[in-house]
Amino acid sequence: MRITLTQLRYVVAVARYGSVTAAAQALNVSQPSISVAIDHVEDALGQKLFVRQRGSGVALTSFGRRAVAKARQVRARRTSWLHSDRATPLSAANWCSAASRTWRPISRRR
């Protein structure tokens, strides 16, 4: 299974806000979208990132703390790459065009 940058963004937001609801509000997305993303990432990694605590949000597991730290590093590298001199010669239109040639869907629906 692949993990997308959007899913990493959602996981980091839940860790930051301590709640799926608060993260969804901050990111302006639905709460189920966040929950599905967390489930997907946990399935892909084979371990739980969060312990759900009814009525009081979520808490990171020890594995979750390490995974969120790594997710923050990945997101920071992406941000620094996008703002680096190496990224400037490639316009957004060219990058999207190049990316679309190699794009593969995460899963195929039948």
DORO-164373 format. One line per 10 residues: number of its first residue (from 1); their letters; for each residue x, y, z of C-alpha. Coordinates in steps of 0.5 Angstrom, whole numbers, plus 500, padded with zeros to 3 digits. Each point is the difference from the previous one (the first is absolute). Layout:
<sites>
NUM> a> X,Y,Z  ...
</sites>
This chain:
<sites>
1> mritltqlry> 500,500,500  502,507,499  500,506,504  498,507,497  502,506,502  493,502,502  500,494,505  506,502,503  497,507,501  494,498,503
11> vvavarygsv> 504,495,505  504,506,502  494,505,501  497,495,504  506,499,504  501,507,501  493,502,502  499,493,504  493,499,497  497,498,493
21> taaaqalnvs> 495,505,501  504,506,501  505,498,494  494,499,496  498,507,501  507,503,500  501,497,493  493,501,498  498,493,498  495,495,502
31> qpsisvaidh> 502,496,507  499,493,496  505,502,495  505,501,506  498,493,503  501,497,493  506,503,499  503,497,507  497,493,499  504,500,493
41> vedalgqklf> 506,502,503  500,496,506  498,494,495  506,502,496  505,500,506  497,494,503  499,503,507  496,505,504  502,508,500  494,502,504
51> vrqrgsgval> 496,497,506  493,503,500  498,503,506  492,501,500  498,507,501  507,502,502  504,499,493  506,496,498  506,499,503  507,498,496
61> tsfgrravak> 502,493,501  508,499,501  500,498,493  496,505,498  504,506,503  506,497,495  496,499,494  497,508,501  507,502,501  502,497,493
71> arqvrarrts> 494,502,497  502,507,502  507,499,497  497,498,494  495,506,499  506,505,502  504,497,494  495,500,496  499,508,502  507,501,499
81> wlhsdratpl> 501,497,493  494,504,498  503,506,502  507,498,498  504,503,494  500,493,497  492,501,499  500,506,497  501,499,493  495,495,500
91> saanwcsaas> 493,503,499  494,498,504  497,498,493  506,496,498  500,497,506  493,498,500  501,497,493  506,496,502  497,497,506  493,498,496
101> rtwrpisrrr> 505,496,495  502,496,506  494,500,505  497,494,502  494,499,504  500,498,507  495,494,499  495,499,494  493,499,501  496,495,497
</sites>
